[in-house]
Amino acid sequence: MNEYKVGDIVETKKVHPCGGKTWEIMRVGVDFKLRCLTCGHIIMLEREKALKAIKTSLKT
C-alpha cells in the first residue's frame, strides 16, 4: 500500500474541470486534502476515494 505524506505531488485518474491532473497533498488522515496545481482549487476526499482517485505519485 502506498504511503502518502503532506507535500507529495500526485496525478489523478480523472482530469479536473480546469484541465489539470496534478495535485499537492495538503492533509493526510481519515480525509485527504488536495490542492490542484493548475487552478489552486482545494478539495477534501475520504481516504478510500482519494486512494482510488490517485493514479501515481510524481514526487515527494
Secondary structure, 3 states (H helix, E strand, C coil): CCCCCCCCEEEECCCCCCCCCEEEEEECCCEEEEEECCCCCEEEEEHHHHHHHEEEEEEC
